[in-house]
């Protein structure tokens, strides 16, 4: 019984590490997409393309900021 409980504890610790890494990965991905669209806005051929690219930059930055806030709340709540 003790070994089984210990193995379960180790699996939960591993899952915790994986979740934290995934949270960081999501934020980096959103930031990467915002940077790509920012680059496209700089190279846009028309004002319409620039406006669309800026809209995409804003969307990805909003997603990034929302994820940061949500993940910070979760980490504080569960003491991660």
N, C-alpha and C positions, 0 to 999 in steps of 0.2 A: 504494500500500500504506500509506504513512504517513497519508494523509488518511482512509482507511478505519479504521485503528487509532485515530486521533484521534477520529473520530466515535463509535466504539464506546466509548471512554473517556468521552466526554461523555454518552452514553446511560446508562452505568453510574453516573456521578455524579448524573444526574437521578433514576434509580431509587433511589439511596441517600437522596436528599432526600425522595422520595415515601414510602419505607418509614418513615422517622423521623416524618414528619407523620402517617402512618396509625397508628403506635404511640401517639402523643400523642392522636389522635382516639379510639382505643379506650378509653383511660383516661378521657378526658372523658365519653364516652358512658356508661361504667359508673358514673361518679360522678353523672351526670345522673339515671340510672335510680334509684340509691340515694336521691337527694334527692327524687325524685317519690314513691317509696314511703314515705319518712319523712314527707312532707307528708300522704299518704293515711292514715298511721297516726295522725297528729294529728287528723284529721277523721273518724276511724272511728266508726260508730254503735254497734258492739258490741265486747265484749272479744275475740271470735273474729276480727273483722275487724282489730282492732289487732294481735293476735298474728300473723295471716297477713302483714300489712304489715311488721311487724318482721322476720319471717322473710325476706321479700323484700329488705328493707334489708340484712340480714346477707349474703344471697347475692350481691347486687350489689357490696357492699363487698369481699367475699372475692374475687370475680372481678377487681375493680379492683386489689386488693393483689397478687394473683397475677400479673396482667399487668404491673404496675410492676416486680415482682421479676424476672420472666422477661425483660422488655425491657431492664432494666438489665444483666442478665447478658449478653445478646446484644450490647448496645452496648459493654460492656467487652471482650468476647471479640473483637469485630471493630473495636474502636477507632473507634466511630461518634461 
